[in-house]
């Protein structure tokens, strides 16, 4: 055995231990996400409703929510504490589609963005439809009820963050007058990260900022 080989044998246990300690300290991976911020102040509302549709507007937790899209209890509790509403559409047998609405400023965890919106604006998020009915325009009918409800509350403007790859959602929003206002790229490590936001309307500015999740406040 050479001196080098012997040194490697003695050194390896130390490196293995160091590697384990390093892994134990780094709990969160580096995450990279892209989003588009879309807004509309001229949604098209159809006042007619299908007699077969069953609409629920929930301000508290109900079993039907988990049947459509499982959400952690902590997240559900936080949403309802924020005053958010869950809209669900389906039949007498089952709920098939959901979408959430938030009023007021909030921090959007997935995008690392602090969203400051006025009293006449709603943030639309967490839209989901059961896969086997996605071609049946169930969500289109649900979002129409969403707009109808908030329009009756004096809401004039709607915003949403959507992944560029979610073409179906983008198509539905475009049908309702939504236009892209900015593109976001977010790199996150644990509870802070770097947000790059580039506006696409008017003066095309590109802003970089350190984004850190607040300890209190409205977190989505």
Secondary structure, DSSP 4 states (H G I P E B T S, - for coil): --HHHHHHHHHHHHHHHHHHHHHHH--S-EEEEEEEEEEES---------TT-EEEEESS--HHHHHHS---HHHHHHHHHTT-EEEEEE-SS-EEEEEEEEES-EEETTTTEEE---TTEEEEEEEEE-GGGTTTTHHHHHHHHHHHHHHTTT--EEEEEE-TT-HHHHHHHHHTT-EEEEEEEEEEETTEEEEEEEE-SSS--EEEEEEE--SSS-B-
